[in-house]
Amino acid sequence: MPSNNITADGIVRDARSRYQKRAEGGAHGAFEAETKRAGGSPRAEVEVTRGTAPADIADILGEGSAEVVIRSRRMYDGERLVQLADTYIPGFVAEAAPAVAQLDTGAGGIISRMADAGLAQTDVVEDVTQAPATADQAEALGVEEGELLLTITHTGRTEDGRAVEVSRHILGRGWTLRYGVPLA
C-alpha cells in the first residue's frame, strides 16, 4: 500500500497513487492530501501571475504557449518550508478551465479543474534531477547556495498528447522519492 511518511528528518513521497487520491478529504491537490494522510499539517502560499515560461518548459508545452498562467507556491508542513513549486499552464487550458488561474482551485486542485473542463490528464511524466540551489532558493530552503537539490519536472498530458501543465518542484533537504513500476 503506497504511503507517505513525514518526520523531523525528512519526507518520503510515495508516488504510486499520488494523483489518484488528490481530492481525498477535500484536499486541494496531491501535496495537501498526502501530507494530511502522513499526519502532517500542509499549507501553501500561492501567487498566480501570467507571463512566459522558461525556455525548457516552453519547449515541453509546445506551440501556443507564449503566455502561460504561472502558479508559484511555497509549500509547508506546519511552519517548515519543504518545497518551492512553479506550475506553468498554457493559455488554452486557462481559457477552458478558468479556475486554474484562481488562488483557491477547489477540491482536487488544478488537475481536477482541468478534468472538469474536458482536459483530463491521462499521462504524467516526472523527470527527477539534481540542480544547484540559486541564491533565492538557498535562502528560502535554508541550504547553501550551489547545494544540489532534488528537482522534479512534472508534465501532465491529455489523452491526445497535449501538455496541459508543467510543474517544477524544488525540494528542500531530506526528501525520498518512491516510485513503483508494475511488472504484470
N, CA, C and O of each residue as an XYZ file, in Angstrom:
736
protein
N       0.838     -1.183      0.000
C       0.000      0.000      0.000
C       0.879      1.242      0.000
O       1.698      1.410      0.904
N       0.731      2.111     -0.988
C       1.531      3.333     -1.017
C       1.244      4.204      0.204
O       0.096      4.352      0.622
N       2.300      4.773      0.762
C       2.112      5.659      1.897
C       3.230      6.686      1.919
O       4.301      6.486      1.346
N       2.952      7.785      2.595
C       3.931      8.838      2.770
C       4.314      8.871      4.238
O       3.557      8.427      5.102
N       5.496      9.402      4.510
C       5.971      9.483      5.872
C       6.663     10.826      6.040
O       7.495     11.215      5.221
N       6.310     11.530      7.107
C       6.933     12.819      7.400
C       7.521     12.743      8.793
O       6.827     12.422      9.757
N       8.819     13.043      8.891
C       9.485     13.100     10.186
C      10.284     14.400     10.238
O      10.341     15.148      9.261
N      10.891     14.653     11.379
C      11.740     15.836     11.509
C      12.940     15.756     10.569
O      13.511     16.781     10.197
N      13.325     14.528     10.182
C      14.488     14.346      9.323
C      14.181     14.442      7.838
O      15.082     14.685      7.035
N      12.914     14.253      7.459
C      12.623     14.316      6.041
C      11.248     13.801      5.678
O      10.419     13.507      6.540
N      11.031     13.700      4.392
C       9.745     13.306      3.830
C       9.960     12.176      2.849
O      10.847     12.246      1.998
N       9.147     11.126      2.962
C       9.099     10.083      1.943
C       7.841     10.351      1.134
O       6.735     10.299      1.673
N       7.995     10.636     -0.142
C       6.875     10.896     -1.042
C       6.683      9.675     -1.922
O       7.518      9.372     -2.773
N       5.582      8.982     -1.711
C       5.279      7.758     -2.447
C       4.358      8.095     -3.606
O       3.187      8.414     -3.397
N       4.871      8.028     -4.815
C       4.127      8.477     -6.000
C       3.215      7.419     -6.593
O       2.532      7.689     -7.580
N       3.184      6.227     -6.024
C       2.433      5.146     -6.662
C       0.939      5.415     -6.762
O       0.286      4.876     -7.656
N       0.373      6.231     -5.872
C      -1.046      6.568     -6.007
C      -1.266      8.070     -5.855
O      -2.388      8.514     -5.614
N      -0.223      8.834     -5.993
C      -0.222     10.262     -5.680
C      -1.358     11.029     -6.348
O      -2.073     11.756     -5.658
N      -1.549     10.903     -7.615
C      -2.515     11.747     -8.318
C      -3.929     11.175     -8.316
O      -4.875     11.874     -8.680
N      -4.088      9.928     -7.915
C      -5.423      9.347     -7.846
C      -6.158      9.746     -6.576
O      -7.386      9.671     -6.533
N      -5.444     10.165     -5.551
C      -6.071     10.500     -4.268
C      -5.923     11.986     -3.955
O      -5.894     12.363     -2.784
N      -5.831     12.828     -4.963
C      -5.534     14.244     -4.764
C      -6.658     15.035     -4.105
O      -6.397     16.111     -3.567
N      -7.911     14.540     -4.124
C      -9.029     15.257     -3.513
C      -9.485     14.606     -2.216
O     -10.511     14.991     -1.654
N      -8.732     13.625     -1.741
C      -9.098     12.888     -0.534
C      -9.345     13.846      0.629
O      -8.514     14.705      0.924
N     -10.489     13.692      1.284
C     -10.821     14.538      2.422
C     -10.995     16.000      2.067
O     -10.850     16.865      2.930
N     -11.307     16.296      0.795
C     -11.483     17.681      0.364
C     -10.188     18.418      0.078
O     -10.184     19.640     -0.067
N      -9.077     17.674     -0.004
C      -7.774     18.298     -0.248
C      -7.770     19.043     -1.579
O      -8.470     18.668     -2.520
N      -6.974     20.099     -1.639
C      -6.864     20.932     -2.831
C      -5.684     20.507     -3.708
O      -5.083     21.348     -4.377
N      -5.352     19.244     -3.713
C      -4.277     18.734     -4.551
C      -3.503     17.633     -3.854
O      -3.742     17.319     -2.688
N      -2.564     17.052     -4.598
C      -1.826     15.894     -4.111
C      -0.984     16.213     -2.876
O      -0.940     15.409     -1.945
N      -0.313     17.369     -2.849
C       0.537     17.700     -1.708
C      -0.280     17.755     -0.422
O       0.118     17.187      0.595
N      -1.411     18.431     -0.466
C      -2.253     18.541      0.735
C      -2.770     17.174      1.164
O      -2.738     16.837      2.347
N      -3.250     16.385      0.196
C      -3.798     15.063      0.518
C      -2.735     14.159      1.130
O      -2.978     13.536      2.164
N      -1.553     14.078      0.506
C      -0.540     13.156      1.006
C       0.060     13.639      2.324
O       0.419     12.816      3.165
N       0.176     14.932      2.521
C       0.727     15.442      3.775
C      -0.238     15.183      4.929
O       0.186     14.789      6.015
N      -1.538     15.401      4.698
C      -2.533     15.095      5.735
C      -2.547     13.602      6.041
O      -2.618     13.205      7.204
N      -2.477     12.772      4.992
C      -2.503     11.321      5.179
C      -1.326     10.864      6.034
O      -1.435      9.890      6.778
N      -0.190     11.576      5.925
C       1.001     11.215      6.692
C       1.015     11.853      8.076
O       1.984     11.695      8.819
N      -0.054     12.575      8.431
C      -0.136     13.180      9.748
C       0.446     14.572      9.835
O       0.592     15.118     10.928
N       0.782     15.157      8.691
C       1.357     16.495      8.683
C       0.304     17.586      8.613
O      -0.898     17.321      8.593
N       0.786     18.812      8.576
C      -0.083     19.996      8.528
C       0.277     20.822      7.302
O       1.070     21.758      7.395
N      -0.306     20.479      6.145
C       0.076     21.170      4.916
C      -0.509     22.579      4.830
O      -1.615     22.851      5.299
N       0.262     23.445      4.222
C      -0.243     24.752      3.826
C       0.621     25.250      2.685
O       1.756     24.810      2.501
N       0.061     26.174      1.924
C       0.802     26.712      0.787
C       0.546     28.196      0.671
O      -0.569     28.670      0.889
N       1.589     28.921      0.325
C       1.462     30.321     -0.051
C       1.496     30.337     -1.570
O       2.456     29.865     -2.179
N       0.451     30.880     -2.181
C       0.284     30.804     -3.632
C       0.246     32.204     -4.224
O      -0.396     33.106     -3.685
N       0.939     32.369     -5.331
C       0.870     33.592     -6.129
C       0.549     33.161     -7.553
O       1.181     32.248     -8.086
N      -0.429     33.814     -8.170
C      -0.808     33.490     -9.543
C      -0.568     34.714    -10.414
O      -1.054     35.809    -10.131
N       0.208     34.497    -11.496
C       0.503     35.571    -12.442
C       0.366     35.023    -13.858
O       0.135     33.830    -14.058
N       0.510     35.895    -14.814
C       0.606     35.493    -16.217
C       1.945     35.970    -16.731
O       2.420     37.043    -16.359
N       2.551     35.168    -17.588
C       3.860     35.530    -18.108
C       4.330     34.510    -19.114
O       3.525     33.838    -19.759
N       5.641     34.397    -19.247
C       6.220     33.417    -20.162
C       6.962     32.365    -19.347
O       7.529     32.657    -18.294
N       6.945     31.159    -19.848
C       7.641     30.049    -19.193
C       9.117     30.090    -19.566
O       9.469     30.599    -20.630
N       9.985     29.562    -18.707
C      11.392     29.399    -19.088
C      11.483     28.568    -20.374
O      10.595     27.766    -20.662
N      12.540     28.759    -21.129
C      12.670     28.135    -22.454
C      12.491     26.616    -22.414
O      11.814     26.060    -23.280
N      13.083     25.931    -21.428
C      12.973     24.468    -21.395
C      11.531     24.029    -21.149
O      11.098     23.011    -21.689
N      10.789     24.774    -20.351
C       9.388     24.432    -20.091
C       8.519     24.813    -21.285
O       7.600     24.076    -21.640
N       8.801     25.959    -21.910
C       8.064     26.354    -23.118
C       8.225     25.292    -24.204
O       7.281     25.019    -24.945
N       9.409     24.694    -24.305
C       9.628     23.616    -25.291
C       8.709     22.425    -25.005
O       8.171     21.821    -25.933
N       8.529     22.091    -23.743
C       7.642     20.977    -23.382
C       6.194     21.327    -23.702
O       5.456     20.504    -24.244
N       5.788     22.555    -23.364
C       4.404     22.971    -23.588
C       4.073     23.091    -25.067
O       2.922     22.905    -25.461
N       5.068     23.399    -25.890
C       4.864     23.444    -27.331
C       4.236     24.733    -27.819
O       4.117     25.714    -27.085
N       3.837     24.697    -29.092
C       3.252     25.878    -29.722
C       2.007     26.328    -28.979
O       1.296     25.529    -28.370
N       1.763     27.624    -29.045
C       0.578     28.162    -28.392
C       0.761     28.410    -26.916
O      -0.214     28.630    -26.198
N       2.005     28.377    -26.444
C       2.240     28.579    -25.016
C       3.034     29.853    -24.758
O       3.794     29.938    -23.794
N       2.849     30.853    -25.639
C       3.588     32.101    -25.479
C       3.275     32.743    -24.133
O       4.185     33.167    -23.421
N       1.983     32.819    -23.779
C       1.605     33.324    -22.464
C       1.017     32.183    -21.661
O       0.168     31.432    -22.142
N       1.485     32.067    -20.426
C       1.018     30.994    -19.550
C       0.552     31.584    -18.222
O       0.925     32.696    -17.846
N      -0.269     30.812    -17.531
C      -0.580     31.101    -16.137
C       0.524     30.460    -15.313
O       0.876     29.300    -15.527
N       1.066     31.216    -14.375
C       2.144     30.715    -13.517
C       1.625     30.696    -12.083
O       1.242     31.724    -11.524
N       1.623     29.498    -11.507
C       1.228     29.324    -10.103
C       2.505     29.064     -9.305
O       3.067     27.970     -9.370
N       2.960     30.056     -8.561
C       4.172     29.925     -7.744
C       3.751     29.627     -6.316
O       2.967     30.361     -5.715
N       4.289     28.528     -5.782
C       3.886     28.087     -4.448
C       5.085     27.846     -3.550
O       6.122     27.339     -3.978
N       4.909     28.222     -2.299
C       5.824     27.864     -1.216
C       5.019     26.888     -0.375
O       3.982     27.253      0.177
N       5.491     25.642     -0.273
C       4.700     24.581      0.337
C       5.330     24.150      1.652
O       6.525     23.869      1.739
N       4.477     24.110      2.674
C       4.926     23.890      4.043
C       4.292     22.657      4.656
O       3.191     22.251      4.286
N       5.014     22.067      5.606
C       4.433     21.146      6.583
C       4.528     21.893      7.905
O       5.613     22.030      8.471
N       3.395     22.374      8.395
C       3.414     23.248      9.566
C       4.128     24.536      9.210
O       3.742     25.233      8.272
N       5.170     24.849      9.963
C       5.953     26.065      9.692
C       7.207     25.778      8.867
O       7.946     26.698      8.515
N       7.445     24.506      8.562
C       8.665     24.130      7.830
C       8.423     24.186      6.325
O       7.588     23.446      5.803
N       9.148     25.057      5.626
C       9.084     25.119      4.170
C       9.773     23.874      3.621
O      10.945     23.629      3.906
N       9.032     23.082      2.827
C       9.587     21.820      2.338
C       9.811     21.805      0.830
O      10.574     20.982      0.324
N       9.150     22.713      0.109
C       9.404     22.769     -1.326
C       8.913     24.077     -1.915
O       8.026     24.745     -1.384
N       9.534     24.410     -3.043
C       9.107     25.518     -3.884
C       8.590     24.889     -5.164
O       9.209     23.966     -5.694
N       7.470     25.372     -5.666
C       6.900     24.764     -6.872
C       6.301     25.845     -7.759
O       5.500     26.664     -7.307
N       6.696     25.838     -9.019
C       6.111     26.722    -10.026
C       5.432     25.851    -11.067
O       6.036     24.922    -11.604
N       4.167     26.160    -11.350
C       3.395     25.435    -12.360
C       3.091     26.378    -13.506
O       2.673     27.517    -13.301
N       3.306     25.886    -14.717
C       3.085     26.661    -15.939
C       1.941     26.013    -16.707
O       2.006     24.836    -17.063
N       0.887     26.797    -16.960
C      -0.335     26.290    -17.585
C      -0.581     27.074    -18.865
O      -0.689     28.300    -18.819
N      -0.673     26.396    -20.012
C      -0.881     27.106    -21.280
C      -2.185     27.899    -21.294
O      -3.140     27.563    -20.594
N      -2.206     28.949    -22.099
C      -3.377     29.808    -22.200
C      -4.651     29.073    -22.581
O      -5.720     29.380    -22.052
N      -4.558     28.095    -23.501
C      -5.769     27.392    -23.923
C      -6.408     26.632    -22.755
O      -7.625     26.448    -22.720
N      -5.585     26.193    -21.805
C      -6.111     25.491    -20.628
C      -6.801     26.494    -19.708
O      -7.888     26.229    -19.194
N      -6.166     27.646    -19.502
C      -6.754     28.671    -18.632
C      -8.079     29.184    -19.203
O      -8.986     29.532    -18.447
N      -8.192     29.232    -20.523
C      -9.467     29.643    -21.139
C     -10.546     28.591    -20.899
O     -11.689     28.932    -20.593
N     -10.191     27.318    -21.036
C     -11.163     26.230    -20.866
C     -11.500     25.987    -19.394
O     -12.622     25.602    -19.064
N     -10.524     26.213    -18.513
C     -10.689     25.943    -17.074
C     -10.215     27.166    -16.291
O      -9.133     27.131    -15.705
N     -10.999     28.248    -16.268
C     -10.547     29.497    -15.643
C     -10.147     29.359    -14.175
O      -9.360     30.166    -13.680
N     -10.666     28.367    -13.476
C     -10.337     28.203    -12.058
C      -8.855     27.929    -11.827
O      -8.365     28.139    -10.717
N      -8.121     27.462    -12.850
C      -6.695     27.198    -12.658
C      -5.913     28.478    -12.398
O      -4.785     28.427    -11.908
N      -6.503     29.621    -12.723
C      -5.850     30.911    -12.509
C      -6.315     31.575    -11.208
O      -5.969     32.728    -10.952
N      -7.087     30.872    -10.391
C      -7.554     31.394     -9.109
C      -6.626     30.912     -7.990
O      -5.953     29.891     -8.132
N      -6.593     31.643     -6.892
C      -5.791     31.204     -5.753
C      -6.326     29.903     -5.182
O      -5.556     28.992     -4.880
N      -7.643     29.811     -5.031
C      -8.272     28.601     -4.496
C      -8.882     27.833     -5.658
O      -9.862     28.275     -6.256
N      -8.305     26.691     -5.974
C      -8.757     25.902     -7.125
C      -9.737     24.805     -6.737
O     -10.150     24.021     -7.591
N     -10.118     24.734     -5.461
C     -11.114     23.764     -5.027
C     -10.544     22.374     -4.803
O      -9.359     22.125     -5.024
N     -11.415     21.475     -4.358
C     -11.009     20.100     -4.052
C     -10.402     19.435     -5.280
O     -10.970     19.488     -6.371
N      -9.256     18.816     -5.095
C      -8.570     18.146     -6.188
C      -7.603     19.039     -6.941
O      -6.786     18.540     -7.714
N      -7.675     20.359     -6.735
C      -6.732     21.284     -7.348
C      -6.864     21.425     -8.848
O      -7.904     21.111     -9.427
N      -5.794     21.901     -9.475
C      -5.848     22.220    -10.910
C      -6.075     20.995    -11.780
O      -6.712     21.098    -12.828
N      -5.571     19.845    -11.371
C      -5.758     18.637    -12.185
C      -7.248     18.314    -12.280
O      -7.732     17.914    -13.339
N      -7.971     18.486    -11.182
C      -9.419     18.243    -11.203
C     -10.143     19.302    -12.022
O     -11.094     18.977    -12.732
N      -9.715     20.565    -11.940
C     -10.377     21.616    -12.728
C     -10.154     21.386    -14.226
O     -11.046     21.638    -15.036
N      -8.976     20.915    -14.585
C      -8.718     20.590    -15.992
C      -9.634     19.456    -16.444
O     -10.224     19.522    -17.522
N      -9.749     18.426    -15.628
C     -10.620     17.287    -15.969
C     -12.064     17.746    -16.118
O     -12.766     17.300    -17.025
N     -12.515     18.641    -15.225
C     -13.877     19.171    -15.313
C     -14.125     19.858    -16.656
O     -15.250     19.872    -17.156
N     -13.062     20.428    -17.237
C     -13.169     21.169    -18.499
C     -12.889     20.286    -19.718
O     -12.766     20.793    -20.833
N     -12.788     18.970    -19.513
C     -12.529     18.064    -20.636
C     -11.062     17.920    -20.991
O     -10.732     17.438    -22.075
N     -10.176     18.332    -20.090
C      -8.734     18.238    -20.334
C      -8.083     17.340    -19.282
O      -7.080     17.706    -18.669
N      -8.670     16.165    -19.086
C      -8.163     15.233    -18.077
C      -6.749     14.785    -18.429
O      -6.442     14.474    -19.580
N      -5.904     14.760    -17.416
C      -4.552     14.243    -17.601
C      -4.609     12.726    -17.551
O      -5.101     12.140    -16.587
N      -4.103     12.103    -18.598
C      -4.076     10.642    -18.641
C      -2.653     10.102    -18.568
O      -2.445      8.898    -18.422
N      -1.680     10.996    -18.670
C      -0.277     10.581    -18.633
C       0.516     11.639    -17.889
O       0.402     12.831    -18.172
N       1.319     11.192    -16.937
C       2.195     12.090    -16.189
C       3.600     11.526    -16.262
O       3.822     10.335    -16.041
N       4.544     12.398    -16.575
C       5.958     12.029    -16.554
C       6.644     12.978    -15.583
O       6.443     14.191    -15.639
N       7.451     12.418    -14.697
C       8.226     13.228    -13.779
C       9.700     12.925    -13.972
O      10.154     11.802    -13.758
N      10.432     13.943    -14.378
C      11.880     13.842    -14.509
C      12.494     14.363    -13.223
O      12.250     15.503    -12.829
N      13.294     13.526    -12.566
C      13.924     13.903    -11.303
C      15.406     14.106    -11.571
O      16.098     13.210    -12.054
N      15.876     15.304    -11.245
C      17.277     15.655    -11.447
C      17.797     16.333    -10.186
O      17.047     16.577     -9.241
N      19.076     16.628    -10.188
C      19.654     17.461     -9.150
C      20.078     18.762     -9.806
O      20.621     18.765    -10.911
N      19.827     19.857     -9.124
C      20.217     21.163     -9.649
C      20.767     21.994     -8.502
O      20.287     21.895     -7.372
N      21.779     22.816     -8.788
C      22.327     23.645     -7.722
C      21.326     24.711     -7.293
O      20.674     25.333     -8.132
N      21.207     24.917     -5.990
C      20.293     25.923     -5.449
C      20.759     27.315     -5.848
O      21.933     27.657     -5.705
N      19.824     28.111     -6.349
C      20.112     29.517     -6.602
C      20.177     30.237     -5.253
O      19.846     29.659     -4.219
N      20.597     31.475     -5.271
C      20.667     32.248     -4.029
C      19.287     32.354     -3.387
O      19.161     32.188     -2.173
N      18.251     32.628     -4.179
C      16.895     32.752     -3.634
C      16.383     31.426     -3.081
O      15.786     31.387     -2.006
N      16.619     30.336     -3.820
C      16.188     29.020     -3.339
C      16.922     28.641     -2.060
O      16.317     28.117     -1.125
N      18.219     28.902     -2.018
C      19.023     28.568     -0.837
C      18.513     29.318      0.389
O      18.366     28.737      1.464
N      18.245     30.615      0.222
C      17.748     31.404      1.352
C      16.399     30.870      1.836
O      16.180     30.728      3.039
N      15.496     30.574      0.894
C      14.156     30.103      1.258
C      14.200     28.747      1.948
O      13.500     28.531      2.938
N      15.017     27.833      1.432
C      15.023     26.452      1.920
C      16.064     26.190      3.011
O      16.141     25.082      3.542
N      16.860     27.202      3.344
C      17.833     27.040      4.421
C      18.995     26.141      4.058
O      19.477     25.372      4.890
N      19.450     26.234      2.806
C      20.590     25.441      2.343
C      21.655     26.400      1.820
O      21.440     27.611      1.757
N      22.790     25.849      1.451
C      23.863     26.663      0.890
C      23.610     26.908     -0.599
O      23.134     26.019     -1.305
N      23.925     28.096     -1.066
C      23.846     28.365     -2.499
C      24.745     27.366     -3.221
O      25.881     27.136     -2.807
N      24.242     26.781     -4.288
C      25.004     25.797     -5.047
C      24.812     24.366     -4.573
O      25.196     23.431     -5.276
N      24.223     24.174     -3.389
C      23.949     22.822     -2.902
C      23.013     22.126     -3.889
O      22.058     22.728     -4.380
N      23.292     20.869     -4.170
C      22.446     20.135     -5.100
C      21.134     19.749     -4.432
O      21.117     19.128     -3.369
N      20.035     20.130     -5.079
C      18.700     19.825     -4.577
C      17.960     18.968     -5.589
O      18.149     19.104     -6.798
N      17.112     18.080     -5.072
C      16.252     17.309     -5.972
C      15.255     18.254     -6.624
O      14.652     19.107     -5.972
N      15.103     18.077     -7.920
C      14.184     18.876     -8.711
C      13.317     17.929     -9.519
O      13.824     17.056    -10.223
N      12.003     18.105     -9.413
C      11.063     17.294    -10.180
C      10.435     18.180    -11.239
O       9.860     19.222    -10.924
N      10.545     17.770    -12.493
C       9.817     18.444    -13.567
C       8.687     17.511    -13.956
O       8.895     16.464    -14.568
N       7.474     17.926    -13.578
C       6.247     17.136    -13.753
C       5.534     17.650    -15.000
O       5.252     18.843    -15.109
N       5.243     16.751    -15.939
C       4.486     17.116    -17.137
C       3.225     16.277    -17.197
O       3.281     15.047    -17.202
N       2.079     16.957    -17.244
C       0.791     16.286    -17.380
C       0.266     16.459    -18.801
O       0.240     17.568    -19.337
N      -0.153     15.342    -19.405
C      -0.657     15.360    -20.782
C      -2.044     14.741    -20.852
O      -2.404     13.869    -20.061
N      -2.809     15.222    -21.826
C      -4.134     14.668    -22.090
C      -3.998     13.420    -22.951
O      -2.908     13.074    -23.407
N      -5.123     12.756    -23.162
C      -5.124     11.517    -23.953
C      -4.565     11.730    -25.362
O      -3.955     10.826    -25.933
N      -4.774     12.932    -25.923
C      -4.257     13.200    -27.268
C      -2.818     13.726    -27.259
O      -2.307     14.144    -28.298
N      -2.163     13.706    -26.094
C      -0.748     14.045    -26.008
C      -0.433     15.508    -25.737
O       0.740     15.874    -25.657
N      -1.453     16.357    -25.592
C      -1.188     17.780    -25.330
C      -0.704     17.974    -23.890
O      -1.287     17.442    -22.945
N       0.359     18.738    -23.748
C       0.836     19.103    -22.414
C      -0.081     20.185    -21.870
O      -0.237     21.239    -22.487
N      -0.697     19.928    -20.702
C      -1.608     20.890    -20.098
C      -1.040     21.523    -18.830
O      -1.622     22.463    -18.288
N       0.069     21.020    -18.370
C       0.784     21.665    -17.259
C       2.194     21.107    -17.184
O       2.450     19.939    -17.478
N       3.099     21.990    -16.777
C       4.439     21.574    -16.389
C       4.716     22.245    -15.050
O       4.609     23.464    -14.917
N       5.071     21.435    -14.067
C       5.400     21.958    -12.739
C       6.849     21.635    -12.425
O       7.317     20.523    -12.671
N       7.550     22.608    -11.883
C       8.922     22.388    -11.430
C       8.929     22.507     -9.918
O       8.653     23.570     -9.364
N       9.251     21.395     -9.254
C       9.305     21.325     -7.791
C      10.767     21.322     -7.361
O      11.549     20.488     -7.819
N      11.136     22.239     -6.493
C      12.474     22.282     -5.904
C      12.309     21.830     -4.456
O      11.633     22.491     -3.669
N      12.924     20.709     -4.109
C      12.722     20.093     -2.802
C      13.831     20.485     -1.833
O      15.004     20.544     -2.201
N      13.439     20.750     -0.590
C      14.425     21.006      0.454
C      15.150     19.715      0.834
O      14.933     18.666      0.227
N      15.995     19.805      1.827
C      16.745     18.628      2.289
C      15.808     17.557      2.831
O      14.721     17.851      3.328
N      16.254     16.304      2.723
C      15.606     15.213      3.430
C      14.496     14.488      2.688
O      13.760     13.717      3.304
N      14.353     14.704      1.412
C      13.280     14.031      0.667
C      13.748     12.691      0.137
O      14.898     12.540     -0.276
N      12.852     11.723      0.151
C      12.999     10.450     -0.552
C      11.819     10.333     -1.498
O      10.674     10.514     -1.084
N      12.078     10.037     -2.742
C      11.014      9.864     -3.731
C      10.887      8.386     -4.025
O      11.868      7.725     -4.368
N       9.660      7.859     -3.890
C       9.423      6.438     -4.106
C       8.499      6.264     -5.296
O       7.413      6.842     -5.339
N       8.930      5.470     -6.257
C       8.142      5.151     -7.436
C       8.021      3.647     -7.541
O       8.921      2.920     -7.121
N       6.928      3.177     -8.092
C       6.734      1.751     -8.312
C       6.447      1.510     -9.778
O       5.822      2.339    -10.441
N       6.894      0.399    -10.277
C       6.656      0.030    -11.672
C       5.957     -1.318    -11.695
O       6.542     -2.323    -11.291
N       4.691     -1.358    -12.168
C       4.001     -2.655    -12.251
C       4.684     -3.551    -13.268
O       5.012     -3.111    -14.370
N       4.895     -4.795    -12.906
C       5.565     -5.736    -13.809
C       4.590     -6.709    -14.453
O       4.983     -7.520    -15.292
N       3.347     -6.633    -14.073
C       2.356     -7.528    -14.694
C       1.144     -6.735    -15.107
O       0.193     -7.299    -15.649
